[in-house]
Amino acid sequence: MSSQDTAAGPAGAARPADVLVIGGGVVGLAIAWRAAQRGLAVTLADPAPAGGATHAAAGMLTPVAEAAYAERELFALGSASLDRYPAFAAELTGLTGAPTGFAPTGTLQVAYDGDDLAVLAEQHRLQESFGRAATRLTARECRAAEPMLDPAVRGGLLAAGDGSVDPRLLATALLAAAELAGVRLIRERATAVITAAGAAAGAALAGGTSVAARWVVLAAGWQSAAIGGLPPGTAPPVRPVKGQILRLRPRPGPAGRGSPEPRAGLLSRTVRGLVRGSSVYLVPRSDGEIVVGATQEELGADTTVTAGGVWELLRDARLLVPGITELELAEAVAGLRPGTPDNAPVLGPAALPGLVLATGHFRGGVLLAPVTADVNTHYRATQRLPDRAAPYTPQRFPRPAGTPAPRQRPGSQPPRAGQRSAAAEGARKWK
C-alpha cells in the first residue's frame, strides 16, 4: 500500500492506524514522523501538507528576542525547543538529504529612535529576569555586526543563541522523512472526528471515506476548532490571526548572471527592529532572499494581501536596511496563525478520550515543532504530560457547564513491549 492510498471506507477494509494526525503543517508532520519512528502505524490527513501557515512563515527561532511579560513558561518551552533544533535539523537532513535552512546565527534587535531604544532597554531587563539576556550593543556595534543597517539606528541587543530556519525547506524535509518512516499520507481534509464507545476512533474525510485510529491528534492549526464530530466544549479555542509577509530577492545581473555581492548578502542574521513603535523583522536566507514580516490582523479567515500591509512592511524595513529597495519583490502572501486567548499552544488530552490536541501555536509553530512532537510522543507512550507542557492543556480554558473533564481512553493499555524503550527514553528526556 503506497503512502498516498485512499483511506478505507466505512466497511473498514484497511487496518486501523495507531495514530491519525489531522493537519500537515510543521507541527503535524513532526508528530507523525516521530510516531512512525517508534514503530506505530501512522496516517496523516491534509489536503495540502506543508502548506497553510507553514508556507507563509518566516522561520524565526527567537525565544530570547521575543520574550514577553506573563509568558515565562512559554519562554521556557520555546527555549527547550530551540535547544532541540540542531539535532532535529541534522537528523532530518541526514535521513532525507534535504536541507532545512537551519541557521544558528542569532538575532539582532535594533532601535530606530530614542523611544524605541528605551523599549529595548526594558526588553533587556525582562530577558535578564528570565536568565537568558541578550548582549547590549551601541549603534556602532550594531553596524559592525550588520554593516547594511541604516546609520540612524540608535542601538540594539544581540541574542546570540537565537536562530532561524526556512519553513518551506523544513516542511519538505519533514514530509520526506515521514514518508520514509512509513507514514501513510492522505491528501484530503478531515471533516469530522468519529467516535465509538465514548472515545475518538478516527475521522471522516471530505471524499466520503474514513480512517479508523486508536489515537487522533488534532494539529490542524486555526481550523482545529471547526472540525465536526466533537462534543460540546471539546474543540480548542483557536481563531485565525492574519499575517502578511514579503519575500525580497536579489535581481539577476547582466546576461542572467547572479547579483553581485553585497546585494546577495545584505544581512547575515535575523534583524528585528522597532521603528517608531512599530515592529518589523527581516530574516535572511543563504541565497540572498530576505523575508520581511509581518502584520498581525484580527480579520477572520481573510488571506487578502493589501497595499497598506505591503507598504507598512516595506516602509519600516527600508528605514532599517535601505538596501532592500534594490531587491525584487518576489512574493507577498498572507497566512493565518492559530491564535488562542492567551497566545499559547493547546497541548495534551482533550475532554474526548483518545483525542490529543497539538494546535494554537500562534506565532511559534515553527519554533515549537520539535518540542511539541516530543510532548505528543511522551503523552501517548506514558499517558502523562511532561511538567513543562502542563500549563498548555485545554483544561486551562473554562469549559461549558456539563462538559466532562478529560479521562483515560476506555481500554487503554500500557505501551506494548516494542514501545517501552521509547517511553523510557521520553521520560528521561523530560527529567
Disulfide bonds with the S-S distance in Angstrom:
none
